[in-house]
């Protein structure tokens, strides 16, 4: 695409109609000021300039040039971008780059809309924050692993983890980070594989029940859940919708982090948890 035209001193062909700048501007729905600006920028040079009075004239063929400039501007190109194309840059490569930038902006706007949806979803008082993507640093954890008959069994496993850690002389890392991890994908009503984890300052020797491992840093979609664990499905619905709509894939075992619960809050409505789902960009 060649946008820049050189002004020739010769008169256009006899059968080629010349249009004064005002008429040409009206034909293309732009202002005279715009045409003069394009001339200054070297993007659209009049086909003829009257040396005596300075009148500018344009031809019908130049309509394609101004239409191209207008189309690229509407697509988000700056005049500098258009000038680079004019200077010989690979037009297709420049357009693909701009397309990629626009798609990134769309993805960011979609993420922002999802955050607003998270706020609007608090109509039942279940949520205390929207879905956010954040980095969870690497950590060392002590953990119990078991296959349980129902989620109620978690209430028995948590105190047991504390007892075993005390026997092993473990020191909890600060800030404390206690969570349940589900190594098998999908929701199950029974025979549920779980790991109850607590971050510690250092690894110790594994015992028959208590084990240790290092977890790598992850990026995770996270949502706070306030209230009973029985209402987790509603928070899961929101966070999974966020992951799908923002082009993410689940990239590891889901975690449920416990902040306030039965150990320090009698009222279930005051329990606070955080669902953390490791993700990667598709």
C-alpha positions as CSV (number, residue, x, y, z in Angstrom):
1,X,0.0,0.0,0.0
2,X,1.6,3.3,-1.1
3,X,0.0,6.2,0.6
4,X,2.5,9.0,0.0
5,X,2.2,10.7,-3.4
6,X,4.8,13.0,-5.0
7,X,3.5,16.2,-6.4
8,X,4.2,16.5,-10.1
9,X,4.4,19.8,-11.8
10,X,2.6,18.5,-14.9
11,X,-1.1,18.9,-15.4
12,X,-3.2,15.7,-15.0
13,X,-4.6,14.1,-18.1
14,X,-7.3,16.0,-19.9
15,X,-10.0,13.4,-19.1
16,X,-9.1,13.4,-15.4
17,X,-11.4,15.6,-13.3
18,X,-9.9,17.9,-10.7
19,X,-11.7,18.7,-7.5
20,X,-11.0,21.7,-5.4
21,X,-10.0,21.0,-1.8
22,X,-13.4,22.0,-0.4
23,X,-15.3,19.7,-2.8
24,X,-12.9,16.9,-2.2
25,X,-13.2,17.2,1.5
26,X,-17.0,17.1,1.3
27,X,-16.9,14.1,-0.9
28,X,-14.8,12.2,1.7
29,X,-16.5,13.5,4.8
30,X,-13.4,15.2,6.2
31,X,-12.5,18.8,6.8
32,X,-10.3,21.0,4.7
33,X,-8.1,21.3,7.7
34,X,-7.6,17.5,7.7
35,X,-6.6,17.5,4.1
36,X,-4.1,20.3,4.7
37,X,-2.7,18.4,7.7
38,X,-2.3,15.2,5.7
39,X,-0.4,17.2,3.1
40,X,1.9,18.6,5.8
41,X,2.5,15.0,7.0
42,X,3.3,13.9,3.5
43,X,0.5,11.4,3.4
44,X,-1.8,12.9,0.8
45,X,-0.3,15.4,-1.6
46,X,-2.7,17.3,-3.9
47,X,-2.6,16.2,-7.5
48,X,-2.1,19.8,-8.6
49,X,-1.3,23.1,-6.8
50,X,-2.0,26.4,-8.6
51,X,1.2,28.3,-8.4
52,X,-0.6,31.7,-8.7
53,X,-3.3,31.3,-6.0
54,X,-2.2,28.2,-4.1
55,X,-5.5,26.4,-4.8
56,X,-5.3,22.6,-4.1
57,X,-6.8,20.1,-6.5
58,X,-7.4,16.4,-6.0
59,X,-8.4,13.5,-8.4
60,X,-10.9,10.7,-8.0
61,X,-8.0,8.2,-7.7
62,X,-6.9,9.9,-4.5
63,X,-10.1,8.9,-2.8
64,X,-8.6,5.4,-2.3
65,X,-5.7,6.9,-0.4
66,X,-7.8,9.0,2.0
67,X,-10.1,6.0,2.5
68,X,-7.1,3.9,3.4
69,X,-5.8,6.5,5.9
70,X,-9.3,6.8,7.5
71,X,-9.7,3.0,7.8
72,X,-6.3,2.6,9.4
73,X,-7.0,5.4,11.9
74,X,-10.3,3.8,12.8
75,X,-8.5,0.5,13.4
76,X,-6.3,2.3,16.0
77,X,-3.3,3.2,13.8
78,X,-1.6,6.5,14.5
79,X,-0.3,8.7,11.7
80,X,3.2,7.6,12.7
81,X,2.1,3.9,12.1
82,X,0.7,4.9,8.7
83,X,3.9,6.8,7.9
84,X,6.0,3.7,8.7
85,X,3.9,1.7,6.3
86,X,4.4,4.4,3.8
87,X,8.1,4.3,4.4
88,X,8.3,0.7,3.4
89,X,7.4,-1.4,6.5
90,X,5.8,-4.7,5.9
91,X,2.1,-3.8,5.9
92,X,0.9,-7.2,6.8
93,X,3.3,-7.6,9.7
94,X,2.3,-4.1,11.0
95,X,-1.4,-5.0,10.8
96,X,-0.9,-8.4,12.5
97,X,1.0,-6.6,15.3
98,X,-1.9,-4.1,15.7
99,X,-4.4,-7.0,15.7
100,X,-2.4,-8.7,18.5
101,X,-2.4,-5.5,20.5
102,X,-6.2,-5.1,20.1
103,X,-6.8,-8.7,21.1
104,X,-4.7,-8.1,24.3
105,X,-6.8,-5.1,25.1
106,X,-10.0,-7.1,24.6
107,X,-8.7,-9.8,26.9
108,X,-7.8,-7.2,29.6
109,X,-11.3,-5.5,29.2
110,X,-12.9,-8.9,29.5
111,X,-11.0,-9.6,32.7
112,X,-12.1,-6.2,34.1
113,X,-15.7,-7.1,33.3
114,X,-15.3,-10.4,35.1
115,X,-14.1,-8.6,38.1
116,X,-17.2,-6.4,38.1
117,X,-19.3,-9.5,37.7
118,X,-17.6,-10.8,40.8
119,X,-18.7,-7.7,42.7
120,X,-22.3,-8.0,41.4
121,X,-22.4,-11.7,42.4
122,X,-22.2,-10.7,46.1
123,X,-26.0,-10.5,46.3
124,X,-26.2,-13.3,48.8
125,X,-23.4,-12.0,51.0
126,X,-21.3,-15.0,50.1
127,X,-18.3,-13.2,48.7
128,X,-16.0,-10.6,50.2
129,X,-14.0,-10.0,47.0
130,X,-14.1,-10.6,43.2
131,X,-11.9,-13.1,41.3
132,X,-8.3,-12.0,41.1
133,X,-5.2,-13.5,39.5
134,X,-2.2,-13.5,41.7
135,X,1.1,-15.2,42.3
136,X,1.4,-17.7,45.2
137,X,5.1,-18.1,46.2
138,X,6.8,-21.4,46.5
139,X,6.5,-23.0,49.9
140,X,7.4,-26.0,52.1
141,X,4.5,-27.8,53.5
142,X,3.7,-30.6,56.0
143,X,0.8,-32.6,54.8
144,X,-1.5,-35.6,55.4
145,X,-2.9,-37.5,52.4
146,X,-6.0,-39.6,52.5
147,X,-9.1,-40.7,50.6
148,X,-12.2,-39.6,52.5
149,X,-15.9,-40.6,52.3
150,X,-17.2,-37.1,52.5
151,X,-16.0,-33.5,52.9
152,X,-17.2,-33.5,56.5
153,X,-14.2,-35.8,57.2
154,X,-11.9,-32.8,56.7
155,X,-12.9,-31.5,60.1
156,X,-11.2,-34.6,61.6
157,X,-8.1,-34.4,59.5
158,X,-7.2,-30.8,60.3
159,X,-6.7,-31.4,64.1
160,X,-4.8,-34.6,63.3
161,X,-2.4,-32.6,61.1
162,X,-1.7,-30.2,64.0
163,X,-1.0,-33.1,66.4
164,X,1.5,-34.7,64.1
165,X,3.2,-31.5,63.4
166,X,3.6,-30.8,67.1
167,X,5.1,-34.3,67.6
168,X,7.6,-33.7,64.8
169,X,8.6,-30.3,66.2
170,X,7.4,-28.4,63.1
171,X,7.3,-24.6,63.1
172,X,4.6,-23.0,61.0
173,X,5.8,-20.5,58.5
174,X,4.5,-16.9,58.7
175,X,2.1,-15.8,57.4
176,X,0.3,-19.1,58.2
177,X,-1.0,-20.9,55.1
178,X,-3.3,-23.9,55.8
179,X,-5.2,-25.4,52.9
180,X,-6.8,-28.5,51.4
181,X,-5.5,-29.6,48.0
182,X,-7.4,-31.9,45.7
183,X,-4.9,-33.9,43.5
184,X,-7.6,-35.5,41.4
185,X,-9.5,-33.4,38.9
186,X,-13.3,-33.1,39.0
187,X,-15.9,-33.0,41.8
188,X,-16.6,-36.2,43.7
189,X,-19.2,-37.0,46.4
190,X,-17.2,-39.9,47.9
191,X,-13.8,-41.5,47.7
192,X,-12.3,-38.0,47.6
193,X,-8.5,-37.8,47.4
194,X,-7.3,-34.9,49.6
195,X,-4.1,-33.4,51.0
196,X,-4.3,-31.3,54.1
197,X,-1.3,-28.9,54.0
198,X,0.3,-26.4,56.3
199,X,3.4,-24.3,55.4
200,X,6.4,-24.9,57.6
201,X,9.8,-23.3,58.0
202,X,11.7,-26.4,56.9
203,X,11.3,-30.0,55.8
204,X,11.7,-32.8,58.2
205,X,11.9,-36.6,57.8
206,X,8.6,-38.2,56.6
207,X,6.7,-40.3,59.1
208,X,4.1,-43.0,58.4
209,X,1.4,-40.3,58.4
210,X,3.1,-36.9,58.1
211,X,4.9,-36.0,54.9
212,X,6.8,-33.0,53.6
213,X,7.4,-31.4,50.2
214,X,8.2,-28.2,48.4
215,X,5.6,-26.6,46.3
216,X,6.6,-24.4,43.3
217,X,5.4,-20.8,42.7
218,X,2.1,-20.7,40.8
219,X,-0.2,-18.2,39.2
220,X,-3.8,-18.8,40.5
221,X,-7.3,-17.4,40.1
222,X,-8.5,-16.7,43.6
223,X,-11.8,-15.8,45.2
224,X,-12.6,-15.3,48.8
225,X,-15.6,-17.2,50.2
226,X,-17.4,-16.0,53.3
227,X,-19.7,-18.4,55.0
228,X,-20.4,-22.1,55.3
229,X,-18.3,-24.6,53.3
230,X,-21.6,-26.0,52.1
231,X,-22.0,-22.9,49.9
232,X,-18.7,-23.4,48.2
233,X,-20.4,-24.4,44.9
234,X,-21.6,-20.9,44.3
235,X,-18.1,-19.4,44.6
236,X,-16.8,-22.2,42.4
237,X,-19.3,-21.3,39.7
238,X,-18.1,-17.7,39.7
239,X,-14.3,-18.5,39.6
240,X,-14.7,-21.3,37.0
241,X,-16.7,-18.9,34.7
242,X,-13.9,-16.3,35.1
243,X,-11.3,-18.9,34.1
244,X,-13.2,-19.9,31.0
245,X,-14.1,-16.4,29.9
246,X,-10.6,-15.1,30.2
247,X,-8.9,-17.8,28.2
248,X,-7.2,-19.7,31.1
249,X,-6.8,-23.4,31.7
250,X,-6.6,-25.1,35.1
251,X,-2.9,-26.0,35.6
252,X,-2.8,-27.9,38.9
253,X,-4.6,-29.2,42.0
254,X,-7.3,-26.8,43.4
255,X,-6.6,-25.4,46.8
256,X,-9.0,-24.3,49.5
257,X,-7.2,-22.0,52.0
258,X,-8.7,-21.6,55.5
259,X,-8.4,-18.2,57.1
260,X,-11.2,-18.1,59.7
261,X,-13.2,-21.2,60.6
262,X,-14.6,-23.5,63.3
263,X,-11.4,-23.2,65.4
264,X,-11.9,-19.4,66.0
265,X,-15.4,-18.5,64.8
266,X,-18.6,-20.1,66.2
267,X,-20.8,-18.4,63.7
268,X,-20.5,-20.1,60.2
269,X,-21.4,-16.8,58.5
270,X,-18.1,-15.5,59.8
271,X,-15.9,-18.3,58.3
272,X,-13.5,-17.0,55.6
273,X,-11.8,-19.1,53.0
274,X,-10.1,-18.6,49.7
275,X,-10.4,-20.8,46.7
276,X,-7.2,-20.9,44.7
277,X,-7.1,-22.5,41.3
278,X,-3.7,-22.7,39.5
279,X,-4.0,-21.4,35.9
280,X,-2.1,-20.9,32.7
281,X,-2.9,-18.8,29.7
282,X,-4.1,-20.8,26.7
